[in-house]
Every structure is written in C-alpha cells, then in structure tokens.
Amino acid sequence: MKKEREFYSYIYNSKNYFYGLESERINRILKRIPSKGSILEIGCGDGRLLNKINADFKIGIDFSIKPLIHVKTLTFAANVSNLPFSNNSFDVVICAEVLEHLDNTTYNKTLHEILRVSSRYILISVPYKENLNQRTAKCKNCNRFFNVSLHYRAFNEVMFEKLFPDAYIILIEKFGYRNIFPYNFNKLERLTGNYFIKKEIICPHCGKKDPCKRKNIIGKFLNFILIILRNLFFFYKKKKCIWILAIFEKREHRIIKNFKIEDILICPLCFKRITIKNNIARCNEGHEFYYIDKILDLRA
C-alpha cells in the first residue's frame, strides 16, 4: 500500500500524466452530475475534477496526500474502503477512474462504502473494455510485472448492473472515442521478452524510478514494422471507446437540506463522532488523527 501511494504521488507530479482526452473526460462528468447539493468525490487526486464542480458543499478524499495539496476545497486523506463519514451523508458520491485501481478485497468494501455514504445519487466512471495485458511492464530492478496505470480490472455495461444491488441505473453513457490501428504485436512482444514502456512512473513493488525494461532488438524491430503499417494503412482504423459512465439512484433515499461537516465526520476505526481541536482530530473512544501538509490524515 505504501508503494502504491508513492506511485500515485509521483505520477500526479508528472507532466506526462496529462493527455489530450483528459479535458473531455472531466467536462463529460461535470455535465452529468445529477445534483448541486452536497458532493463527495472519492479519489479526487489533485482536484482536476473537484475544483471545477459547482455545488452547495463539496469534499474530496484520496489515500495519497501530496495531490490533495492542489485541491481548492475541503479534503481529507482517507481509504476508499473505509470512509470517515456517517450513513447517507452526501447527495452525490462521485467515483471517477478509481474502481479499476482496486484489488478484490478493497473493491468490494469500497462499493459497500459508496452506497452507504450516498443519500441518493452515485456517479461512476471507469475505462471501457480495457485490455490490461497491453499495458504490462516489467521492472528492470526487481523483475516483477505490473500494469503501468495500476489497473486490476476491466469494465463493460454488464458489470454496472451488479455494482449496487440497492440502487438502479438511470444513465449509462460511453464517451471518449478515438481512432486506433486495429493490430499490434503484444503477444509476440511478450514472447520475446518485450513489455510496455512508460516514462515518469515508479515501480509499485520496489519504488524504482523509470523502471520499465527497454526493448531488445526484436522489440525495436516490431515497433519499426508497426510504424510502417500505420503509415501505409493510415485509412484503416477503427473507433475505440475509452470510458463508460453510469449514474445510480438509491431505491430508498433522502434529501439533505442542512449540511455541516461536524455532523457527518466519524472515526474510521470505531465509527464514533470526531471533533477537531488544536489541529488534532479525536473521537469519543480516544483515537487521534493528525494533519500532514495541512491535510487531516484519517487513513485507518
């Protein structure tokens, strides 16, 4: 978990983390937010989405502290699988490009927590039908394999139907289409010891910077052939969807009219109310939490 926190802190400081379609993703989510009441964004990172949300009250949480410094609203460091908020705390819970990063245990707990703290709406956005094998790298330091985006699962429309048993889907939308060349040499590259290369990341296992093994002569040759094919058959492309978004509404919900953070903040260890005094957060059972870089650390 510590290495994963370092991984995300590192890529948020990387210029290469931003790419052309990121603004399209953010703008599409902004248009689909179903309420301007109280909003929680889970895994808000550096606030690239949350900072642009117009809401009566908004909060962001992330398990990595460094990106939260750039968020322009109230934030906490917290684990997505153990949210420090009471039941039905927010009109809308947003979880954009987070679920694909979670292992099985964390994934199931997080779905339960999202449903628990939402009072009405849930907005989920994830990559659509992603081929995880295409982005597998091998660390040149520890020789372990990893997905360069730390993705553990791929999603399609059917998976959304099973996410929240106590909520129903009111919208499913695919977006972010782009042209791609339909062929690659992924299987052949892996057989010849060549794996995906991405710069400005660290290995989530050992923390090595720039960890991707460079391609051998076979891999370089395959890349050369692929470049030639793309140029020769520039007209032979197909559309690929990058993301899918869904909005859920709880079957039993309530509308929150008055909102105060002190009414909903709870201890992630014992679920008792938390009070903040003299830069220390303390619950009724005596558990204490402290500020790191001006961010309250509620990671249990």
Sequence and secondary structure as in RCSB ss.txt:
>XXXX:A:sequence
MKKEREFYSYIYNSKNYFYGLESERINRILKRIPSKGSILEIGCGDGRLLNKINADFKIGIDFSIKPLIHVKTLT
FAANVSNLPFSNNSFDVVICAEVLEHLDNTTYNKTLHEILRVSSRYILISVPYKENLNQRTAKCKNCNRFFNVSL
HYRAFNEVMFEKLFPDAYIILIEKFGYRNIFPYNFNKLERLTGNYFIKKEIICPHCGKKDPCKRKNIIGKFLNFI
LIILRNLFFFYKKKKCIWILAIFEKREHRIIKNFKIEDILICPLCFKRITIKNNIARCNEGHEFYYIDKILDLRA
>XXXX:A:secstr
 HHHHHHHHHHHT GGG  TTHHHHHHHHHHH   SSEEEEET TTSTTGGG   SEEEEEES HHHHTT SSEE
EE  TTS SB TT EEEEEEES GGG  HHHHHHHHHHHHHHEEEEEEEEEEBS  GGGGEEEBTTT  EEETT 
    B HHHHTTT TTEEEEEEEEEEEEEE S   HHHHHHTT     SS B TTT  BS B    HHHHHHHHH
HHHHHHHTTT  EEEEEEEEEEEEESS     S  HHHHBB TTT  BEEEETTEEEETT  EEEEETTEEE   
